[in-house]
Amino acid sequence: MKCPILYFEQNVLFDTKRQAWAAYRIPQQPYAFASTHKKQAIVDSLRTFLHAHRGACHLLSLTDEIRPTGFFRDDQPNGTEFERYRAAVIRKVSDQRPWRRNLFLLVKLSRSGLALKDFDVAAPSRALQSFKTLMSGLGQTLQQQFLPAASGEMDRQVLEDMLSAETLIAQSVRTSLGAERLQSTDVEWLLRHPFHRSLSGERVPILGLEPSYQIAVRGERVLLRPKKSLPVLIAGDTVVEERMRSLVVHHRDDDAKQSWQTFFFLVDVPEEIPDIGQEWLYRLDDLSDPVECSIHLDIEAPYTAAAGLERSRKALKDQQREFIEGTGDLPLTLEWAGDRGRRLEQKLQHGMPLVHTTVTFAISAPTREELEARATQFSQLCSTLRLRVVRSPGDQARGFLNCFPGTDTEKKPWSIPMDPGYLAAGVPHGSRDAGDPTGDYIGRTRQGTPVLLDLARPMSRELNRSGAIGIVGTLGGGKSVLKKLLFYLAYNRGGSIFSIDPKDEDGCFTGISEVAKGLTVLRLSAGSRTQINPLRLAQSEERSHAIALDYLSLLLDGQRNDERADILMEAVERTFATPSRDLHRVMSELQKLANSGGNEAMRAEARRCFTRLQGYTKSPYGRLVFARDSGVSTLPDTRFVVASLAGLPLPKRVPGETGNLTPNERFGVGMMYLMAALGRERMFHATTTGLKLFGIDEAWLLRSFPEGRQLIDETVRMGRSFGVVPVLVTQNPGDIAEEELRNNLGSIFCFRTEDPRASQDNAILLGLDPHETSLWQEFRGLRSGDCFFKDIEGRVSLIHVDPTPDDLLDVFNTSVDGGRTS
């Protein structure tokens, strides 16, 4: 069995007939859970290309094993915990043996016509020389285009002409399908893949960047001569043995290992299918094992197809007349053929090209038993899709060659004429995948494909986007486990984390020895030794002034009337004019304002504010914020800080106003605001330049009052500039579904919800159709750990969050009362 490719240059391949094929990669479009309009747009993109193109092309839908060693970059940290995590990921993904689908397009390049020089008849003296030049050019063109040399040699000018012609094709496929040219390593993988289907292990490139041909000079001609070593390098040390219903590939360079392949041919399809709802090629990924597909296309212009249809119609009329004259009855099959012909004629009259399609499905397995089981599953899937496929005995070698890139076989017994819309409705370019190309392993899709998340990638120069993350879902859905997993991954990468923890969950990280070394837990509860000076939370005086004023306004209900707002502003101004800045100084200034002359209403408000602050000093929680000023902040400076608010009297859900809060609830809300402000300042102005995560659990509480809402919005908007990834966690998706906020969220995770209204808000967050009734059932049916994931590029997939190593799940599900308490 000869290798069908002689040589290639850049992304142009030449087969044994010296025909040139330009190779491209078509990006997979996010099709799963997309709205009807988006799905239609995806279908129309392929339909548009098929309507515009003429001639032969080749679609190859191939699968490649996902290798976990490629998840990690060379610059990753090498701590003990990271190495434990890395080994666990490699072991888990290797056991699953997942795969990812890639779609390639090869377009046959047409050779240029005769390029003859002009014949000069105006000057008889130059006519003879002009005639000689004409004949020389004619001979050279015939040699280049139609009389290639023996042993696969080809004129170099032909290669240059094909590279020039490829430029126009590249623009067309990029515009309609977003395709990109293949690189040399991609071409090598494409050529070697048919011999190594179903084999695990990474394939090391062996062709390198050297040309795949040799240069030969014959007189004035510069020829390309194929390297004899190219077929050997492509096939390796494999031997392909054809049997009646399968092929056996003997891999002699791998301890005489064998792999098995079998090929099905598509012989009949339903007459019509809708654009959306029966994606017969997209559905191949429903199978647990990979099935590859090769589609040879010959796109015929409408007027050419109409001429062929006219000949077929005349033959049909002759058959109908013979039956009527002989028996008087016309078979139903001939009536149906006439009806189908009339519908096809109408489509051709409206400019639809006719696509002659040869579809070959390839199934592979390491053993014959597995091959037969996979073939049976594939046959059952085809039955449900109303596709008729045959596993033709004796044609397995033909199927093997059909799956080589650009192979143009002369005999195509299974060619089926198709409406371009039928092939486009198969959605071979649809995908269920989501996530980043490299990064940390966070889980897997429903099909078992690993999902990676690179927390820093959105803020890179490549994307220049916000890295903010939104996590929503009801209790028990898994959102807290995901939040802790992100903290763990960020810490492993050498990042800094500040977490606002209203439920005292994040102290569980004391159970991981390496993380516990850099962990500080601030326990903000009655009797805690933690003390905070609200007037010393920022490096700049302006930010400290703003934080202090917002905090006092929130604590003392400063928006109640203008007089109270003015008196608080005056007290803060006076405090910042003194060397000593703390709440004790604020109380002194309020007492002075209460005893000074002027407006009685102002004095009354000053007395009320002083009395309220005095009451807080006597409360069990007052010690937290009434710290004496030492001139500097005494808060810890470890890489991981958890502000535990579980001991504070935080309110339950409020409708958006804080006027009805009790004094203790107001104190709790104020402490949460202070911790959010502290976290913002630490993250934005930290000396470290690595990854920084700012986690805010129960984010609805901060967004329920203006000061907190402004703080979150600023953090999300400005986080990209400071390398900060805000992580907003809340039960109700409506808390972060406002247009301005959700447009600044990079990744979104939506866990289980029972509320139809929350389901609609989830759909809005994910960019899906909020009126799609089936989504509510999807959200209700999610198990713990399952969620809808929208990545930074807008792809949506259903994934299962899978903390790795496995013992992390036990740590994250256990509320540990640990950490170093300040």
ZAMARGU-4260 file (C-alpha; in steps of 0.2 Angstrom, whole numbers, plus 5000, padded with zeros to 4 digits):
<rodrens>
0) 5000/5000/5000 | 5008/5016/4994 | 5008/5032/5003 | 4996/5043/4993 | 5007/5059/4997
5) 5023/5063/4988 | 5028/5079/4996 | 5022/5095/5004 | 5027/5113/5006 | 5020/5124/5019
10) 5002/5118/5020 | 5001/5112/5001 | 5002/5093/4999 | 5005/5084/4982 | 4997/5067/4979
15) 5004/5053/4968 | 4994/5061/4953 | 5004/5078/4957 | 4988/5086/4962 | 4989/5100/4975
20) 4979/5101/4990 | 4979/5116/5002 | 4976/5110/5021 | 4967/5120/5034 | 4961/5118/5052
25) 4943/5123/5055 | 4940/5128/5073 | 4926/5119/5082 | 4911/5130/5085 | 4902/5130/5103
30) 4886/5121/5098 | 4880/5113/5114 | 4866/5123/5122 | 4868/5137/5110 | 4852/5147/5106
35) 4843/5143/5090 | 4849/5158/5081 | 4867/5154/5085 | 4865/5136/5080 | 4858/5142/5063
40) 4872/5154/5061 | 4885/5139/5063 | 4875/5129/5051 | 4875/5143/5038 | 4894/5146/5039
45) 4897/5129/5032 | 4883/5130/5020 | 4889/5147/5013 | 4906/5139/5010 | 4899/5125/5000
50) 4888/5136/4990 | 4903/5147/4985 | 4916/5134/4982 | 4918/5124/4966 | 4928/5108/4963
55) 4935/5095/4975 | 4938/5096/4993 | 4940/5085/5008 | 4934/5086/5026 | 4943/5075/5039
60) 4935/5074/5056 | 4949/5066/5066 | 4952/5063/5085 | 4967/5064/5095 | 4971/5057/5112
65) 4972/5071/5126 | 4989/5069/5134 | 4989/5076/5152 | 5008/5080/5151 | 5003/5094/5139
70) 4993/5103/5152 | 5008/5110/5162 | 5020/5123/5155 | 5039/5122/5159 | 5038/5138/5170
75) 5026/5129/5182 | 5031/5130/5201 | 5039/5114/5208 | 5032/5114/5226 | 5028/5097/5235
80) 5009/5100/5234 | 5010/5105/5216 | 5020/5089/5211 | 5007/5079/5221 | 4993/5088/5211
85) 5002/5086/5195 | 5005/5067/5197 | 4987/5064/5202 | 4981/5074/5186 | 4992/5064/5175
90) 4987/5047/5183 | 4968/5051/5182 | 4967/5058/5164 | 4978/5044/5158 | 4966/5031/5165
95) 4952/5039/5157 | 4960/5040/5140 | 4950/5055/5134 | 4950/5062/5116 | 4947/5078/5107
100) 4940/5080/5089 | 4949/5091/5076 | 4941/5096/5059 | 4953/5098/5044 | 4949/5104/5027
105) 4959/5101/5011 | 4955/5110/4995 | 4960/5104/4978 | 4970/5118/4969 | 4967/5119/4951
110) 4981/5121/4939 | 4983/5137/4929 | 4980/5136/4910 | 4992/5138/4896 | 5003/5154/4899
115) 5009/5158/4882 | 5018/5173/4876 | 5011/5185/4863 | 5015/5181/4844 | 5022/5197/4836
120) 5015/5198/4818 | 5017/5217/4816 | 5036/5215/4812 | 5040/5201/4799 | 5058/5202/4804
125) 5054/5197/4822 | 5040/5184/4817 | 5052/5169/4816 | 5060/5173/4833 | 5042/5176/4841
130) 5036/5159/4834 | 5051/5150/4842 | 5048/5159/4858 | 5029/5154/4857 | 5033/5136/4854
135) 5046/5135/4868 | 5034/5142/4880 | 5021/5130/4874 | 5033/5115/4876 | 5038/5121/4894
140) 5020/5123/4899 | 5016/5106/4893 | 5030/5099/4902 | 5026/5108/4918 | 5007/5105/4918
145) 5004/5089/4909 | 5020/5079/4906 | 5028/5077/4923 | 5044/5068/4924 | 5046/5050/4930
150) 5047/5044/4948 | 5036/5057/4954 | 5046/5072/4949 | 5038/5089/4946 | 5043/5106/4940
155) 5047/5118/4954 | 5037/5131/4944 | 5021/5121/4947 | 5024/5122/4966 | 5027/5140/4966
160) 5011/5142/4955 | 5001/5132/4968 | 5007/5142/4983 | 5002/5157/4974 | 4984/5150/4971
165) 4983/5144/4989 | 4983/5162/4995 | 4966/5166/4987 | 4959/5149/4994 | 4965/5154/5011
170) 4956/5170/5011 | 4940/5162/5006 | 4940/5148/5020 | 4946/5160/5033 | 4931/5172/5029
175) 4918/5159/5029 | 4924/5146/5041 | 4938/5155/5051 | 4950/5142/5046 | 4969/5143/5048
180) 4983/5136/5038 | 4991/5120/5045 | 5009/5121/5051 | 5022/5108/5046 | 5020/5098/5063
185) 5001/5098/5059 | 5004/5091/5042 | 5015/5078/5049 | 5002/5073/5062 | 4989/5072/5048
190) 4999/5060/5037 | 5005/5049/5051 | 4988/5048/5060 | 4980/5034/5050 | 4994/5022/5054
195) 4992/5025/5073 | 4974/5026/5077 | 4969/5020/5094 | 4987/5020/5100 | 4991/5029/5116
200) 5007/5039/5120 | 5014/5055/5113 | 5020/5055/5095 | 5037/5064/5093 | 5039/5074/5077
205) 5052/5066/5066 | 5051/5075/5049 | 5057/5091/5056 | 5058/5107/5046 | 5068/5100/5032
210) 5060/5100/5015 | 5050/5084/5010 | 5058/5084/4993 | 5075/5085/4984 | 5080/5097/4971
215) 5085/5090/4954 | 5091/5100/4939 | 5089/5094/4921 | 5095/5107/4908 | 5084/5123/4911
220) 5072/5114/4922 | 5072/5114/4941 | 5063/5098/4947 | 5056/5092/4964 | 5060/5074/4967
225) 5051/5065/4981 | 5062/5058/4995 | 5061/5039/4996 | 5062/5040/5015 | 5046/5051/5017
230) 5034/5036/5015 | 5045/5026/5028 | 5045/5040/5040 | 5026/5043/5039 | 5021/5025/5041
235) 5035/5021/5053 | 5038/5003/5055 | 5020/4998/5053 | 5013/4985/5041 | 4995/4985/5036
240) 4986/4969/5033 | 4969/4969/5025 | 4956/4957/5030 | 4938/4955/5024 | 4930/4966/5036
245) 4945/4975/5045 | 4963/4980/5044 | 4977/4975/5056 | 4991/4987/5058 | 5007/4978/5065
250) 5018/4991/5075 | 5034/4982/5074 | 5043/4996/5083 | 5032/4994/5098 | 5035/4976/5103
255) 5025/4968/5089 | 5010/4978/5095 | 4994/4977/5084 | 4979/4989/5082 | 4963/4986/5072
260) 4953/4997/5061 | 4937/4995/5051 | 4928/5006/5039 | 4910/5010/5036 | 4903/5018/5020
265) 4888/5029/5019 | 4876/5023/5006 | 4860/5031/5009 | 4853/5046/5019 | 4835/5053/5023
270) 4828/5063/5009 | 4826/5079/5020 | 4832/5084/5037 | 4830/5100/5047 | 4844/5112/5049
275) 4843/5110/5068 | 4839/5094/5077 | 4847/5080/5068 | 4865/5084/5068 | 4871/5067/5061
280) 4890/5071/5061 | 4890/5081/5077 | 4881/5066/5086 | 4896/5055/5083 | 4903/5062/5100
285) 4888/5054/5109 | 4898/5038/5107 | 4910/5033/5122 | 4924/5029/5109 | 4930/5040/5095
290) 4923/5037/5077 | 4932/5047/5063 | 4925/5053/5047 | 4932/5057/5030 | 4921/5066/5018
295) 4926/5068/5000 | 4916/5082/4991 | 4915/5087/4973 | 4904/5103/4972 | 4896/5104/4955
300) 4889/5121/4948 | 4870/5123/4947 | 4870/5124/4928 | 4881/5108/4926 | 4871/5099/4938
305) 4855/5104/4929 | 4861/5097/4913 | 4865/5080/4921 | 4847/5081/4929 | 4840/5084/4912
310) 4848/5068/4905 | 4842/5058/4920 | 4824/5065/4918 | 4824/5059/4900 | 4829/5042/4905
315) 4816/5042/4919 | 4802/5047/4906 | 4808/5032/4895 | 4806/5020/4909 | 4789/5027/4914
320) 4783/5026/4896 | 4789/5008/4895 | 4779/5003/4911 | 4763/5012/4906 | 4764/5004/4888
325) 4768/4986/4896 | 4757/4985/4912 | 4747/5001/4913 | 4753/5004/4930 | 4767/5015/4936
330) 4778/5009/4951 | 4778/5021/4966 | 4797/5021/4966 | 4796/5030/4949 | 4783/5042/4954
335) 4794/5047/4969 | 4809/5048/4958 | 4799/5061/4947 | 4794/5071/4963 | 4812/5071/4970
340) 4818/5077/4953 | 4806/5091/4952 | 4811/5097/4969 | 4830/5096/4965 | 4827/5105/4949
345) 4819/5119/4958 | 4833/5121/4970 | 4846/5121/4956 | 4836/5135/4947 | 4838/5145/4963
350) 4857/5143/4962 | 4860/5128/4974 | 4876/5118/4969 | 4875/5099/4969 | 4888/5091/4981
355) 4893/5073/4977 | 4898/5066/4993 | 4908/5051/4998 | 4908/5048/5017 | 4919/5035/5026
360) 4918/5032/5044 | 4934/5024/5053 | 4933/5015/5069 | 4949/5009/5078 | 4953/4999/5093
365) 4968/4990/5101 | 4960/4973/5100 | 4948/4964/5088 | 4935/4962/5102 | 4934/4980/5106
370) 4933/4984/5088 | 4918/4974/5085 | 4910/4981/5101 | 4913/4999/5095 | 4907/4994/5077
375) 4890/4988/5084 | 4888/5004/5094 | 4891/5014/5079 | 4879/5004/5069 | 4865/5007/5082
380) 4868/5026/5082 | 4867/5026/5063 | 4850/5017/5064 | 4843/5030/5076 | 4849/5044/5064
385) 4841/5035/5049 | 4858/5033/5040 | 4862/5018/5030 | 4880/5012/5032 | 4888/4996/5025
390) 4904/4988/5031 | 4909/4982/5014 | 4920/4966/5013 | 4935/4968/5003 | 4934/4987/5003
395) 4944/4990/5019 | 4960/4996/5010 | 4949/5008/5000 | 4942/5015/5016 | 4960/5016/5024
400) 4965/5026/5009 | 4950/5037/5009 | 4955/5043/5026 | 4972/5050/5020 | 4972/5069/5017
405) 4968/5074/5000 | 4966/5056/4992 | 4956/5057/4976 | 4951/5040/4971 | 4945/5037/4954
410) 4932/5025/4958 | 4919/5031/4970 | 4905/5018/4971 | 4897/5026/4987 | 4895/5044/4980
415) 4879/5052/4985 | 4872/5068/4978 | 4868/5080/4992 | 4860/5097/4995 | 4874/5107/5003
420) 4862/5111/5017 | 4861/5093/5022 | 4880/5091/5025 | 4880/5108/5034 | 4865/5102/5045
425) 4877/5087/5050 | 4887/5101/5060 | 4904/5092/5058 | 4912/5109/5065 | 4901/5109/5081
430) 4909/5106/5098 | 4904/5102/5116 | 4921/5107/5123 | 4925/5122/5134 | 4940/5128/5144
435) 4958/5134/5140 | 4971/5125/5129 | 4983/5124/5144 | 4980/5127/5163 | 4974/5118/5178
440) 4963/5103/5178 | 4946/5107/5186 | 4935/5093/5179 | 4928/5085/5164 | 4913/5087/5152
445) 4899/5075/5150 | 4909/5066/5136 | 4924/5064/5148 | 4935/5078/5140 | 4946/5086/5153
450) 4942/5104/5156 | 4957/5116/5160 | 4956/5133/5167 | 4971/5145/5166 | 4966/5159/5179
455) 4979/5171/5172 | 4975/5169/5153 | 4961/5181/5152 | 4972/5195/5157 | 4986/5190/5145
460) 4991/5201/5130 | 4982/5187/5120 | 4965/5191/5126 | 4966/5207/5137 | 4950/5203/5146
465) 4943/5203/5164 | 4948/5187/5173 | 4933/5189/5185 | 4924/5173/5189 | 4905/5171/5194
470) 4899/5155/5203 | 4881/5153/5207 | 4870/5139/5213 | 4859/5133/5227 | 4865/5125/5243
475) 4874/5108/5241 | 4876/5111/5222 | 4895/5112/5223 | 4900/5130/5222 | 4909/5131/5238
480) 4920/5116/5233 | 4924/5124/5216 | 4929/5140/5225 | 4941/5131/5237 | 4948/5122/5222
485) 4952/5138/5213 | 4960/5144/5229 | 4971/5128/5230 | 4976/5129/5211 | 4981/5148/5213
490) 4991/5144/5228 | 5000/5130/5219 | 5005/5142/5206 | 5013/5154/5218 | 4998/5166/5219
495) 4991/5176/5233 | 4973/5174/5239 | 4961/5184/5250 | 4945/5176/5254 | 4929/5184/5263
500) 4922/5169/5271 | 4905/5172/5279 | 4902/5153/5283 | 4919/5149/5291 | 4923/5136/5277
505) 4940/5141/5271 | 4949/5137/5287 | 4949/5119/5280 | 4965/5123/5271 | 4974/5120/5287
510) 4972/5102/5282 | 4984/5104/5268 | 5001/5106/5276 | 5010/5116/5263 | 4996/5128/5261
515) 4994/5130/5280 | 5011/5137/5281 | 5006/5152/5271 | 4988/5154/5278 | 4981/5166/5291
520) 4963/5166/5297 | 4956/5182/5304 | 4942/5177/5315 | 4930/5191/5316 | 4919/5186/5331
525) 4915/5190/5349 | 4930/5187/5359 | 4942/5186/5345 | 4960/5194/5347 | 4959/5201/5329
530) 4959/5220/5329 | 4957/5232/5314 | 4959/5250/5312 | 4946/5256/5299 | 4956/5272/5296
535) 4972/5262/5292 | 4967/5250/5278 | 4975/5258/5263 | 4992/5264/5258 | 4986/5280/5251
540) 4978/5293/5262 | 4964/5297/5249 | 4959/5278/5249 | 4960/5277/5268 | 4949/5293/5270
545) 4936/5286/5257 | 4935/5269/5266 | 4933/5276/5283 | 4919/5288/5277 | 4910/5274/5269
550) 4912/5263/5284 | 4905/5275/5296 | 4891/5280/5284 | 4886/5262/5283 | 4888/5259/5302
555) 4879/5274/5308 | 4866/5275/5293 | 4874/5291/5286 | 4861/5292/5273 | 4847/5295/5285
560) 4847/5314/5282 | 4859/5327/5276 | 4864/5333/5293 | 4870/5316/5298 | 4880/5314/5282
565) 4888/5331/5284 | 4893/5328/5303 | 4901/5312/5298 | 4911/5320/5284 | 4916/5334/5296
570) 4922/5321/5309 | 4932/5311/5297 | 4940/5327/5290 | 4945/5332/5307 | 4952/5315/5312
575) 4963/5314/5296 | 4970/5331/5301 | 4977/5324/5317 | 4992/5312/5319 | 4981/5299/5328
580) 4968/5291/5316 | 4957/5278/5324 | 4938/5277/5330 | 4943/5284/5347 | 4948/5300/5338
585) 4932/5300/5328 | 4922/5299/5344 | 4932/5314/5351 | 4929/5324/5336 | 4910/5320/5337
590) 4909/5325/5355 | 4918/5342/5351 | 4905/5344/5337 | 4891/5340/5348 | 4896/5354/5361
595) 4901/5367/5348 | 4890/5381/5342 | 4880/5382/5326 | 4866/5372/5319 | 4856/5363/5333
600) 4851/5349/5321 | 4870/5346/5317 | 4874/5345/5336 | 4860/5333/5338 | 4866/5322/5325
605) 4884/5322/5332 | 4877/5317/5349 | 4867/5302/5341 | 4883/5296/5331 | 4894/5298/5347
610) 4881/5288/5357 | 4880/5274/5344 | 4899/5272/5343 | 4900/5272/5362 | 4887/5258/5362
615) 4898/5248/5350 | 4913/5250/5361 | 4903/5240/5375 | 4897/5227/5363 | 4905/5210/5362
620) 4911/5214/5344 | 4917/5232/5347 | 4935/5227/5351 | 4937/5221/5333 | 4937/5239/5326
625) 4941/5250/5341 | 4960/5248/5340 | 4972/5261/5345 | 4982/5269/5331 | 5000/5263/5330
630) 5004/5273/5314 | 5004/5257/5303 | 4993/5242/5299 | 4996/5227/5310 | 4987/5215/5299
635) 4996/5199/5292 | 5005/5198/5276 | 5004/5180/5271 | 5000/5173/5254 | 4983/5166/5259
640) 4972/5177/5271 | 4954/5171/5276 | 4943/5184/5284 | 4930/5172/5293 | 4914/5182/5297
645) 4904/5167/5304 | 4904/5174/5321 | 4896/5191/5316 | 4877/5195/5316 | 4876/5196/5297
650) 4858/5199/5291 | 4848/5187/5280 | 4843/5192/5262 | 4838/5210/5262 | 4828/5218/5248
655) 4842/5230/5243 | 4841/5243/5257 | 4850/5244/5274 | 4838/5256/5283 | 4829/5242/5292
660) 4845/5233/5299 | 4847/5231/5318 | 4863/5240/5325 | 4871/5222/5327 | 4867/5218/5309
665) 4873/5234/5303 | 4889/5231/5313 | 4891/5214/5304 | 4888/5222/5287 | 4901/5235/5291
670) 4914/5222/5295 | 4910/5213/5279 | 4913/5230/5270 | 4929/5233/5279 | 4936/5215/5274
675) 4931/5218/5256 | 4940/5235/5256 | 4955/5227/5265 | 4956/5213/5252 | 4954/5225/5238
680) 4969/5236/5244 | 4980/5220/5247 | 4976/5213/5230 | 4978/5229/5220 | 4993/5236/5229
685) 5002/5220/5235 | 5021/5219/5231 | 5020/5202/5223 | 5017/5202/5204 | 5010/5184/5202
690) 4992/5178/5201 | 4980/5186/5214 | 4963/5179/5219 | 4950/5189/5228 | 4936/5178/5234
695) 4919/5185/5240 | 4907/5173/5246 | 4889/5178/5248 | 4892/5192/5236 | 4874/5197/5237
700) 4876/5205/5254 | 4889/5217/5248 | 4879/5221/5233 | 4864/5225/5243 | 4870/5242/5249
705) 4878/5256/5238 | 4896/5256/5246 | 4898/5237/5244 | 4891/5237/5226 | 4903/5251/5221
710) 4917/5241/5229 | 4913/5225/5219 | 4910/5234/5203 | 4927/5243/5204 | 4936/5227/5209
715) 4929/5218/5194 | 4932/5232/5182 | 4950/5236/5187 | 4955/5219/5192 | 4963/5216/5175
720) 4975/5231/5177 | 4982/5224/5193 | 4982/5206/5189 | 4968/5202/5201 | 4955/5188/5198
725) 4939/5192/5208 | 4929/5176/5212 | 4910/5181/5216 | 4900/5167/5224 | 4882/5169/5227
730) 4866/5158/5227 | 4855/5169/5217 | 4861/5172/5199 | 4851/5188/5199 | 4864/5196/5210
735) 4877/5196/5197 | 4866/5196/5181 | 4866/5215/5179 | 4872/5219/5161 | 4887/5230/5167
740) 4893/5217/5179 | 4890/5201/5169 | 4899/5209/5154 | 4914/5210/5164 | 4914/5192/5170
745) 4926/5181/5161 | 4921/5163/5167 | 4904/5158/5174 | 4899/5143/5183 | 4881/5139/5186
750) 4876/5125/5198 | 4859/5117/5202 | 4844/5128/5204 | 4826/5124/5207 | 4818/5141/5204
755) 4812/5145/5186 | 4817/5163/5188 | 4834/5159/5193 | 4835/5147/5178 | 4832/5162/5167
760) 4845/5172/5175 | 4857/5158/5173 | 4853/5157/5154 | 4857/5176/5153 | 4873/5174/5162
765) 4878/5160/5151 | 4873/5169/5135 | 4859/5156/5131 | 4841/5158/5127 | 4832/5163/5143
770) 4815/5157/5135 | 4821/5139/5132 | 4810/5129/5143 | 4821/5114/5143 | 4835/5123/5152
775) 4825/5123/5168 | 4824/5105/5168 | 4843/5104/5164 | 4847/5115/5179 | 4835/5106/5191
780) 4843/5089/5186 | 4861/5094/5189 | 4869/5083/5202 | 4881/5089/5216 | 4897/5095/5207
785) 4889/5097/5190 | 4887/5114/5182 | 4886/5124/5166 | 4903/5132/5162 | 4905/5147/5151
790) 4923/5150/5147 | 4933/5166/5143 | 4929/5163/5124 | 4910/5161/5127 | 4909/5142/5124
795) 4896/5134/5136 | 4898/5116/5141 | 4890/5105/5155 | 4905/5099/5166 | 4908/5090/5182
800) 4920/5098/5195 | 4933/5085/5200 | 4945/5091/5213 | 4961/5082/5211 | 4970/5074/5221
805) 4954/5065/5226 | 4957/5068/5245 | 4954/5086/5242 | 4935/5083/5241 | 4936/5076/5259
810) 4946/5092/5264 | 4934/5104/5256 | 4919/5096/5263 | 4925/5097/5281 | 4924/5113/5291
815) 4940/5113/5300 | 4942/5126/5314 | 4960/5129/5311 | 4973/5142/5304 | 4983/5155/5313
820) 4971/5167/5321 | 4977/5185/5323
</rodrens>
